[in-house]
């Protein structure tokens, strides 16, 4: 992947080499200037992929041949010979742990090594870290809005920017954290509530390859195409299903059909309005998956067809000792429909003496966004599972995190970028970063010092200058101090144990849980001082 870079990185490398500066010791920092989505925080992600890239970083003979063809003919051959020897064996990388909560202007990664190599790594590291952190942050925001009790399913593969984007979205939406077991969206606390901070991230993905590669739980429902492919019960094959406890197989279409008039009478639906092709599709799916039966209700009409058909098949399965899993809604007023469906489930459960019926899971999809979740919370709903795709994986509210990679030191001399745009000015010198905690164990400030300065300690009075506050000094005292950066790569090798994906997920959950409500808030949060 050495060629996964911008051409100007290679031309600058040639410039360094021609000037004899290619081996000058240098340091660069990767950071973002503004927190995404109007929030106060981001989640760091992509470190493991970045380290994998560094271990393999080198130019193959084919790479060198290609560069020879695109660089000017005046490029000296000795430069290509030198490039063929370049790797990351002299590079040191320190970083915040993957899954950490991070804030604007604070370096996520620090890269030290020969100037030419540090320069060549820029574009690829930005590519690997920026989107990963953005989609992990987006997933955390969805979780904080949904609350800890609602299951989140990532459905974004078909909407993603290519297969790489789809796999990355599945992976990094999962590391946003984990939820606590509970029931449904309607009682979820608002995003500013402390209890909402106990969870983040998505529970599962529809992406089968992501499940195989990363061990993410894979789940799915059924599509409208399956429902539409049936026109009558005569098309159902095979027709019979053995009871769960064993015994003589039963003709499931006939059993479901016998339940349908009773369900229609209870729900006050005309049996003549029910689509028989839809009933056939449900029966066929139930024969194939009697322990995992799910119904998509909105192919024709939710209340007059989909719901009574589903209930008839679910009650037929119950008679044979099976439990239906759930239903999905993909159009209409999802919150209102969920409440009506829950009432129907309760009615069926009580009338037909099937207690578990009222607990059948209700899944909703259909271009769900943060605004959708806010509407569900405001209106109240009986939604158990949210299937989210486009608004998760494409991050339409902010398509890029805007990470930058800036040189901060060369030959022991700090580097500073001065510009008329104050936001784009850089902070010179290699830094150490510390997180300061208050007595309630909430982080209240990130402190950057030069690496040669002494480390702060708990209960020490510190004089600090907060970025963006015109250089005015203030005094702070922390109940606890945490050094944020760890060295992960040195001498060409990963030198620290990397957490598994579930461990990164737990790290994110814990980090989000420590945030104070005013910094966790998704709308108009209090800026976090650095």
N, C-alpha and C positions, 0 to 999 in steps of 0.2 A: 504493500500500500504506500510505498514511498512516493509514488507519482500522484497520489491523491492529495494534490496541493495546487496552489496557484503558481502560474509561471513566474511571477515576479519573485517568489521565494528562491527559485533556482537562479534567476539573473542576479539577485542580491548576493546569493552564495558565491557566484563567480566574482562579483565585485569585491567581497571580503577576501577571497582567495588571491585575487590579483594584487590587492593592497597589503597582503601579508597579515591580515587581521583575522583570518579564519579560525585560529586557535586561541584567540583572546578569550579569557574567562568572562562569561556573561550570565545574566539572569533575566528572566521574563516572568510576568505574572498574568494569569488568565482570570478575568473578572467580568461582571456586568455592571452597567452604570445606573440602571433603574430596575426596581423590582417589577416583575411582570404582572399584567392584568390589573394594574392599579392597586395591588396588594402591598404588604409590607415585608414579604419574605419570598424565598424560593427554596426548592429542594435541590441539592446537588446530586447529579447522577452522571453516569458515563465513565467513571474512573476505571473500572475493570477493563472496559474496551480500550481506553486510552493506554493502559499499561500493557495490554496484549499487543497493541500497535507498536509501542516502544521496543518491546522484546524482539519483534520481527523487523524492525526498521533497518533497511539496507536497500541499495540499488542493485537490481539484477543486471546481467549483461544485456538483456532485452531493454531494460529501462534506460541504460546508458546509451544504447544504440538509438532509442527514440529521442532522447534529449539531444544527442548529436545532430539529429535531423531537424530539430525545431529551434535550437539556439543559433545565433549568427555564425557564419562560416569562419569568422575571425576568432571564435572561442578556441583557446589553446587546448591541444589534445591532453596536456598534462593535467588540466582541470578534470577531464572525464576520468582519467586514471585515478586521480585523488578521490573523486566521488565514489568510485567502485570500492573504496576502502572505508567509507563513512558508515558508521552505525551509532547506536545510542550508548555505547559502552562507557562513555565518560559523562553521561547525563545523570543528574540527580533530580528527582521529582518529589516534592512534598505536596500534600493535599489535605483538605478536610475529608473525613471519612465519607464514603458514599452513603447517601440518605440523610446527610446533615441538613439542618435548616441553615440557610446562608442569606446574606444581606448585600445590598448594593455597595460597590466600591471595595468590598473585601475579597482578596484573592481566593479563588477556589483551588487553583493549582499554582505552584511556583516551580519553574524549570531552570536548572543551572547546568552549564556545560560550555563547550566551545561555541563561540559566537555563530559560526556557520551552521552548526547542528541545531542550536536553539532556534535559529531563524527558520530552518527547514521544517521544524516540527509545528510551527504556528497553525497553519490552515487545518491540518488534520486534527489536531487537538481541539480546535474550536468546533470543528464539525462533529466530533465524537461527544463533546460535553454539552454544547449549547442546546441541541434539540432534546437530548436525553433529560436535561434539567428542566427544560420548558414543559415537556409533557408530564413529567413526574409532578411538577408544581400544579399543572392544570388538573391532574387526577386528584391531588390532595384538596384542591378547592372544591371539586365535585363532592368528595367525601365529607368535607367539613359542612357543606350545604345540606347534604342528604342526612347527616347525622350518623351516629355509630350503628344504628339498627337496621338500616336498609342495605340490601345486597346490591352491589354495582357490578354489571357485566360489560366488559369492553367488546364492542361490536364493530371496530373501525377499519378492519382490513380492506374492505371493498371501497372505502372512502379515502384511504391513506395515499400519500404521495409515493406510490410505488411500493414494491415488496420490502425494500429496506426500511422505508418509513413505517409500513405496517407492522413489521417485526419489532422495530424499536418502540413503537407506541404500545404494543402489547406488553413488552418487557417492562418499560419504565412507568406505565400506568399502574402496574402491579406493585412496584416497590414503594408507591406512595404511602404504604403503611398497612394496617389491618383493622378490621372492625371487631367489635364485641358482639357476641350472639344476642339476637333479640328479634323483633318482629317486623315493623313496617314504618314507612316514611312519616305518617301523620303525627306520631308523638315525638318526632325528632326535635331536639333542642335547636334554637337558632345558632348560626355559625359563630356568634360571639359568646356563646355559653361555654363555660369551662368543660362541661361533660362532652361537648362536641369535639373537643381537642383530643379525646382519647382514641380517635380512629382516623384513618386516612387511606387513600388508595382503593384500587379495584379488587374485587374478590376472584374474578375469573375472566377468561377470554373466549371468544368464539374461534380464535386463530389456532388451528390444529398444529401447525408447524411451531408456533411459539410454545405450545404445550409440550411438544416433544423436545425442543431445544432447551427450554428454560424451566420445565417442571411446573408451569403455571396451570392451575386447574382449568380444564376446558369444559365448556357447557354451551348448549344451544337449544333452540326450540324447534319450530317448523315454519316453513315459508308459505306464502299464499299460493305459490305454484303447485304445491302438493295438494292443497285443498281443491284448487280449481281443476286438477287433473281427473277428478271423479265426478260422475254424473248420477250414479244410482248405486244402491246396495248390491245389485247384481254383479257389480265389478269387483267386489271385495273377495280376494283370494290371498291366503287361506281364510276360511270363515270360522274355524273352530279354535277354542282356547281352553286349555285344561285349567281347572281351579288351582289356586296357589297351593292348596294343601294336598293336591293330587286328586285323581278321580277321573270320571268320564268327561272327555272334552265337550264343551257347550258351543252351540252356534251363536257367536257373539252378535252378528247383525240382527238376528231375531230377538235376542235378549235386549239389546239396546232399543230396538223398535218397540218392544213391549213397555219399556220405561218412558218413552217419549210422550205419550198422551197424558200420563200422570204428571210429568214435569210441566208440560204445557198448561195443564189445568191449574197447577199450583202457581205458576208464574204469570197466569192470565195471558197466555200467548196462543194464537190460533195455530193448530197443527198444520194447517194448509199453508202458512207463511214460512214454515221451516224448510230450508234447502236440503233436499235428500242427498245431493252430491256431497255437500259438506258433512252430513251425517256419515256417509260412506267413507269419506277421508278419515274422519275421527276414528271410526271403527277399525279401519285398516291399520292405522297407526297404533291403535291400542292392541291389536293382535300382535303386531311386531314388538311393541314395547309396553307390555302390560304393567310393569313396575315403574315405568318412566313416562306415562301418558301425559301429554301436554296438548292443549288446544289453542289454535290461533283463531280468535273469535270474530275478527272484523272483515272477513273476506266478503260477506254479503250484508248481514245486519247483526250487530252485536246482540241486542236484546231480543229480537224476534227470531233469530236463527242460530247464531253461534253459541249463545249461552244455553238455550234449551238442548241443543244437540250435544254440547259438551257434558251437561249434567246427566243426560240420559246415558251416555257412554260411561261416564264416571260411576254412576249408580250400578250399571251392569257389571263393571269391573269389581265394584265393592261386593256385589253378590257372589263373585267368584273368589273373593279374598284379597283383592288388590286395591291399592290406593292411587288415585290420580295425583300427579305432581303439581300441575298448575295450568294457568291460561296466560296468553299474551294478547295485549292490545297494541295496535300499531297506527291508530288514527282516531280522530275525534277528540272530545273533551276527556282526556285520560283520567284526570282526578275525579270528575263526576261519575264516569263509567265505573271506575274502580269501586266507588262507594255503592253504586247500584248492584254491581256484581257481588260484592261482599254480602249485601243484604239478601240477595238470592241464594247464595251459598248457605247462609245461616238458616234461611227458610227451608231449604232442602234438607239440611242437616237435622233440623228439629222435626220436620214433618215426616221424613222417612227414617228417623232415628239412626242417623249416621253422624256421630259427634265430630269426627275429624273433618267433615265436609267444609265447615266454616273456616278452617285453617288453610284451605287450598291456596297456593301461592299465586299472586297476581303480578305479572311482569308487564312493563310498559316500555315501548320504544317510540320512535318517530321524531328524529331530529331534536333530541332533548338537549337543552342548554342550561346554563346557570339560571337564566330567567325562568325556564320551565320549572326548575326545582323550587325557585322562590314562589312561583304561582301555586305549586302543589302544597307547599307549607302554609301559605296564606289561606288557601281554600280548604285545606284538610283533604286527606285521601286515604285509601286503603291499599296503597301500593307497597308490595314487598320487594320487588326487584326492578332496578332501572337498567335498561339496555342502552348504552351511550356509544355512539360511533363518531360521526362527523365532528361534533363540537368538542370532542376529546382529542382526536388524533391530529386534526388540522389546526387546532388552537386558533380559531378565527378571531378571538378577541385580541390576540397578539401573536402573529405568526413566527416571531423570532425573539429569543431572549436578548439578542444584541450583545453577546459576549465579545470582549476584545482581549487581545494578547499583546502586552506592552513591555518593551525593554525597560528595565529599571536600573540595570547596572552593567558596565563594561569596564574591564581592567581596573576594578576596584573604584571606579568613578560612578557615582549615581547619575542616572539619566532622567531628564525631565522634559516632557512635552508641554510647551507653552502655546496657548492658542487663544483667540478671541472668544471662543466658546468655552466658558469656564468648566462646563460639564466634561469636556474632552481633555482637560488638563490631567496629567498623570502625577502620581505621588512617587518621588524618586526613592531609590534605595530598596534593598531586600528587607522584607518585614517579617516580624513575628506577629501572630494574631492570637488574641486572648478573648474569651467570652466571660463577661462579668455577670454574676448572678446575685439577685437580691435575697433577702431572708426567706422569701416564699419559694425559692429555687427557680424563679423565672429569670431568664436572661434579660438584662436591661440595657446592655451596651456591648459592642465589640470594640476592642482596643487594639490598634496597630502601633507597634514600636519598630524601630530599626533593630536588626538582628543582633547588633552589638550592645544594645541597651539591656539593663537588668530586667528580669521577669517580675511582674507585679505579684503581689500575694494577697490573700484574703485579709480583710480588715485594715489594709494599708490605704491611707488617704492619697489619692492620685489627682494630679492636676492634668486635665485633658482639654483638647481642642476638638470640638465636634465638627465634622465636615458639614459645610453648608451653613454654618452659623457665624460667618465673618471672623473666624479666628478667635472669638471670645473664649477665654479660659473658664473652666468650671471644675469644681472639686467633687470627686465621687469616691465612694468606698464600697467595696464588694464583699458580700458574705462568702462567696466562693469564686475562684478563678479557674478557668479551663483553657489550656493551650489547645488551639484548634487544629493545627497542622501536624501531620505525621509524615515521616519519610517512607515512601512506598516503592521507590525505584532507585537503584544505585548500582554502579559497575555493570550495567547491562542486564540486571536481573531485578525481578520483584523481590523486595527485601522485607516485606511485612505480610502477615497472613491476611488474605482478602476474605471478607464475609460472604457467605452464600446469599443467594437472592432472598430467601426468607429472612435471613439475618439483617440484610439491608432494609428490608420491609419493616422489621421490628425497630431498627435504628430510626427510621423515618417516623414511625408511630411515636416513639419515645421523645424525639426531638420536637415534633409538633405538640405533643402533650405538655412540654415544658413552656411553650410560648404563653405569654400573658394574653388575656382576652383582647386587649386593645391592639396588640400586634397580630393576633390571629384573625381579626375581623377582616372580612373580604371586601366590604364597602367602607371607604373613607377610614382606613386604619390609622392609628397613630404611627408616624414614621419612627423607625428603629434607629437610634443614634449610633454612629460609627465615628 
